Amino acid sequence: MDTYRVSPGSIEGPSTVIDGPEGHHAVDVVRVREGDVVRLIDGEGGEAVARVDTAERGQASVSILETRSHERSTGVHLTVAQALLKGRAFDEVVRRCAELGVAEIVPVRTERTIGKLKPEAEADRLSRWEAVALAAVKQSRGVFLPRVAEVGGLERVAELADEHDIALVAWEEESQTGLKGALGGVRPGRILLVVGPEGGLAAGEVELLAQAGALPVSAGRRVLRADWAAAAVAAMISHETGGLLP
């Protein structure tokens, strides 16, 4: 079944409508027709199976056949604060993290950030990242849609450490503390993971985060590419803690 996102709360009744960009995709691209069965998500834990009643003019009316409700407490709430990357590499970070069940993605400017983003381009880039996240969640049959935050500085990330049960900094220079040891076999409800840019985080930046309560950790002996590191470590965290959001 193809998956489409609908507005929160709209699958609680006997019927709903797939409209907007999702309706255009369903009707004009995929070409759903009367009688087709589709999967719906609202991005906030609601999931449904529905039958298409009508499909015309960029929207489809559907009857709800079955619903499920998922709670955020069923998975670990992982926030990934990732330094901006050059080109479209950040798109891949968003895609992979969304597939894994990351709850929030925070784009960050750092000292060694190569991928500069002009303020006037931020809104368009944010919209694109949100679209990438939605496509990844639908493809991976996820339920919760990750929030993509506005671009911020490392000081904002340091503030986020207080809002999480544990904050980790993936740093290639760390040699004493491994990821498994940092998690300690405990399943925190909220985890913050900070990942640097192509050139890595500077020592002073790691110190700033450590002073805010974040713990530098090693993800292994190899140095991972910046556009792959967040997803790799997120997958490790998912394994160690019993899973991220569905």
C-alpha positions in Angstrom: 0.0 0.0 0.0 1.2 3.5 -0.8 1.4 5.8 2.2 0.0 9.4 2.4 0.1 12.0 5.1 -3.1 13.6 6.3 -3.7 16.3 9.0 -3.5 15.3 12.6 -6.9 14.1 14.0 -8.4 13.6 10.5 -8.3 9.8 10.7 -10.4 9.6 13.8 -13.7 9.7 11.9 -15.2 7.4 9.3 -13.7 9.3 6.4 -11.2 11.9 5.4 -9.6 13.6 2.4 -6.1 13.4 1.0 -5.4 16.8 -0.4 -2.7 19.4 -0.9 0.7 18.1 -2.2 -0.2 14.6 -0.9 -3.5 14.7 -2.8 -1.7 15.8 -6.0 0.8 13.0 -5.6 -1.8 10.4 -5.0 -4.2 11.4 -7.8 -2.0 13.0 -10.5 1.3 11.0 -10.0 0.4 7.6 -8.5 -3.1 7.8 -10.0 -5.0 6.1 -7.2 -8.5 5.1 -8.2 -11.8 4.2 -6.6 -11.5 1.0 -4.6 -7.7 1.3 -4.0 -6.6 0.7 -0.5 -4.0 3.1 1.0 -2.2 3.7 4.2 -2.5 7.0 6.0 -0.3 8.6 8.7 -0.8 12.0 10.5 2.9 12.3 11.5 2.0 12.3 15.2 1.3 8.7 15.9 -2.0 8.1 14.0 -2.1 5.4 11.4 -4.9 4.1 9.3 -5.9 1.8 6.4 -8.4 3.4 4.0 -10.3 2.8 0.8 -10.4 5.4 -1.9 -14.0 6.5 -2.7 -13.3 9.2 -5.2 -10.2 10.6 -6.8 -10.4 13.8 -8.8 -8.9 17.3 -9.1 -5.9 16.6 -7.0 -7.6 15.2 -4.0 -9.0 11.8 -2.9 -11.9 11.1 -0.6 -11.3 7.9 1.5 -13.2 5.7 4.0 -11.3 4.7 7.1 -11.2 0.9 7.4 -8.8 0.5 10.3 -6.9 2.8 12.7 -4.0 2.4 15.1 -2.6 4.9 17.6 1.1 4.9 18.6 2.6 6.6 21.6 5.9 8.3 21.7 6.7 6.4 24.9 7.1 3.2 22.8 10.4 4.5 21.4 13.4 6.6 22.5 13.1 10.3 21.6 16.4 11.0 19.8 17.3 14.5 18.7 20.2 14.8 16.2 22.0 18.1 16.1 24.0 17.9 12.9 26.4 20.6 11.6 25.5 21.9 8.2 27.2 20.1 5.3 28.2 21.2 1.8 26.0 20.7 -1.2 23.0 18.5 -0.6 24.7 16.2 1.8 22.5 17.4 4.6 19.5 16.0 2.6 21.0 12.5 3.1 21.3 13.1 6.9 17.7 14.0 7.1 16.6 11.1 4.9 18.6 8.5 6.9 17.6 9.8 10.3 13.9 10.0 9.3 14.1 6.4 8.1 15.5 5.3 11.5 12.9 7.1 13.7 14.8 10.1 14.9 12.4 12.5 16.6 14.1 15.9 15.7 16.8 17.1 13.5 18.6 20.4 14.3 20.8 22.0 11.7 23.8 23.7 13.3 26.4 26.2 12.2 29.9 25.4 13.6 33.4 26.7 13.4 34.4 24.3 10.6 31.1 24.3 8.7 31.7 24.3 5.0 28.2 24.3 3.8 27.2 28.0 4.3 23.5 28.8 4.2 22.3 32.4 3.5 19.5 33.6 5.8 17.3 34.3 2.9 17.6 30.7 1.7 16.8 29.1 5.0 13.0 28.9 4.6 13.3 27.1 1.2 15.9 24.7 2.5 13.8 23.9 5.6 10.8 23.2 3.4 13.0 20.8 1.3 14.3 19.0 4.3 10.7 18.6 5.6 9.7 17.1 2.3 12.8 14.7 2.3 11.8 13.6 5.9 8.2 12.9 4.9 9.3 10.9 1.9 11.7 8.9 4.0 9.1 8.2 6.7 6.6 7.0 4.1 9.1 4.8 2.3 10.2 3.2 5.6 6.6 2.7 6.8 7.2 4.9 9.8 4.5 6.6 11.8 6.1 9.7 13.5 7.4 12.5 11.3 10.6 14.1 12.6 10.6 17.8 13.3 13.3 19.7 11.4 14.3 22.8 13.4 15.5 26.1 12.2 19.3 26.5 11.7 21.0 27.6 14.9 24.4 28.0 16.6 26.2 25.6 18.9 25.1 27.7 21.9 21.5 26.6 21.2 22.6 23.0 21.1 24.3 23.4 24.5 20.9 24.7 25.8 19.2 21.6 24.5 21.4 19.4 26.7 19.3 20.4 29.7 16.1 19.2 27.9 17.4 15.7 27.4 18.1 12.8 29.8 21.5 12.3 28.2 23.5 14.4 25.7 26.3 12.8 23.6 28.9 14.3 21.2 30.2 12.0 18.6 33.8 13.0 18.4 36.6 11.2 16.5 39.2 12.5 19.0 37.5 10.7 22.0 39.4 7.6 23.0 38.2 6.8 26.5 34.4 6.7 26.4 32.6 4.5 24.0 28.9 4.8 23.0 27.8 1.6 24.7 29.6 2.6 27.9 28.0 6.1 27.9 24.5 4.7 27.6 25.3 2.3 30.4 22.6 -0.2 29.6 20.0 2.3 30.7 17.1 3.4 28.4 16.8 7.1 28.7 13.6 8.7 27.3 15.3 11.6 25.6 18.7 11.5 24.0 20.6 14.4 22.3 23.3 13.4 19.7 25.6 16.1 18.4 27.6 15.4 15.1 30.1 17.8 13.6 30.8 18.9 10.0 33.2 17.5 7.4 36.2 18.8 9.4 34.8 17.7 12.7 34.1 19.7 15.8 36.9 21.9 17.2 38.2 21.1 20.6 36.8 24.3 22.0 33.3 23.5 20.7 33.5 20.0 22.3 34.5 21.7 25.6 31.6 24.1 25.3 29.2 21.2 25.0 30.9 19.3 27.8 30.5 22.2 30.1 26.8 22.1 29.3 26.6 18.4 30.4 27.2 16.7 27.1 29.5 13.6 27.0 32.0 13.2 24.2 31.9 9.6 22.9 33.6 7.4 20.3 31.5 5.5 17.8 34.4 3.1 17.0 37.9 3.1 15.6 37.0 4.3 12.1 36.3 7.9 11.2 32.9 8.1 9.4 31.9 10.6 6.7 29.9 13.5 8.1 26.8 12.7 6.0 26.8 9.1 7.3 27.9 9.5 10.9 24.6 10.7 12.4 22.7 7.8 11.0 25.3 5.2 11.9 25.4 6.4 15.6 21.6 6.7 15.6 21.3 3.1 14.5 23.8 2.1 17.3 21.7 4.0 19.9 18.5 2.4 18.6 20.1 -1.0 19.1 21.4 -0.3 22.6 18.2 1.3 23.8 15.5 -1.0 22.3 14.5 1.2 19.3 13.7 4.8 18.3 10.2 6.1 17.4 8.0 3.8 15.2 
